[in-house]
Amino acid sequence: MVQLSFPMPDDGRSGGRSAYVTVAEAAEELRCHERTIRRAIDRGALRAGRVRGANAARGSWRIRREDLDAWLYAEPPE
């Protein structure tokens, strides 16, 4: 199995913060439950990418900070 690279740019704009966050980190930052974040991902309201573990393990989600901000500050549906 070949491990693909997962670029984590450090261009100085993030202020020392990672460009990607986990579901738990996103929930902690927004002061909400992890289930809220997972539901938004399942609905397609919040973009996220799945990072698989070795041997097709379950893996986990990674969320770009830009996508988290876009979801958080999106206009509510009327």
N, C-alpha and C positions, 0 to 999 in steps of 0.2 A: 504494500500500500504506500502511496506517495502522499506526503503531507503538503497541501497547498499553502502558499503564503497568504496571510491575512494582514494586509497593510494597515498600519496604525500610524498615520501621519502625525508628526509633531511639528507643526508649523508655527507654534507660539501663540496662535489665536485662541486656544482653548484655556489658557490661563492655568496650565498644569493639570487640567482635567482630561480624562480619556475621551477620544472621539466616539467611543461606543460604550454603552452601559448595559448591564444585565437587567432583567425584570425586577429583581430585588433592589438594585441600585436606583432604578427609575421610580419605583414605589416609595422608597425612602426619601428621595429628593422631593417628590410631589406630595408626600405625607398622605398616601392612600394605600390601600391593600394591594398586594401583588395580584390578586384575582382581578382587580379593576384593569390593570395593565394587560393581563392575559386575555381578558374579554375584548378589549379594544383591538388587540392583535388578531384574535379570532374573527372579529367582525370586519376586519380590513380597514378599520379607522386609523390604526397605528401601524406604520411600516416597521418590519423587523426581519432579521435574517436568522436562520437556524444554523447553529454551529454544531455539527455532529461529533460525537466522541469516537473513540477507537472501537472497532468491531461493530459498527452500526449501533452504538449506544444511543440512548435517547437524545442526548445533546441538550443544548439550551439556546435561548434566544439572545440576540444582541440587537440593540436599538441605537441608531445614530442619534446624537443629540439634536441635530437639525430636525429630524423626524419627530422626536419627542416634543420639541418646541412647537412645531407646526400643529401637532395634535392638541397640545395643551391650549394654544391660543386660537384655534379654529373657531369660526363663527358657528353658533349652534343652529341646527336645522329649524326651520319655521313650521 
